[in-house]
Amino acid sequence: MMWDMQYTAKQFNLPVMNGLSEKQIKVHLALYEGYVKNVNLIMEKLKVLQEADNEGSAYLMAELRRRFAFEFDGMRMHEYYFDQFESGVTAPNKNSALASAAAEKYGEKGLEAHIREVAGSRGIGWVVVYSDLVAKTIHTVFVNDHELGQLAGLPILLALDLWEHAYMVDYVPAEKKNYIDAFFANLNWSIVEKRFDEAMKISAT
Ligand SMILES: [Fe+2]
């Protein structure tokens, strides 16, 4: 029965990172695994409460359902994040479809410079680049809480984690810029370009 399905934490094939220590990545991956565990836990608790069919559980179930997006998006956003580092750093391909879409939206300044600008926003959260298949454009958004403020239904092209846990082993908060440098020093742009190509394929069908 689908109700019994469980998510499994992904194993990422990460190279030695530039400017991000093994300990930093280990701590961050453990946090990701915590989200996966809690997604499963909420589903399990809901199942038990549903089967008990007790009227008194309605509030508890409602709160668990509200909580689900926090755990689920925490899980999925970290999968977007760590996937981007697999196979090591790769420069952007100037001839990619993403490069054309980015040039149309951000002009000569370019996508990376724009992401860096958005990443400079005060506060913790994520920079997320989405593809809008309806308007045939891309959007770069600062998402404070990953369960709120995401753009509905838009495929995610890039996710930059700007929560302090993503860099506090290696950098202090005042060095956030150094962490952003490290992010780009490890980013495999071909994965971001592939996500864009996949999204375009879906929109064409
Ligand atoms: Fe994180």
Boltz pocket constraint, residues with backbone or C-beta under 6 A from the ligand:
constraints:
  - pocket:
      binder: B
      contacts: [[A, 28], [A, 31], [A, 78], [A, 161], [A, 163], [A, 165], [A, 166]]
      max_distance: 6.0
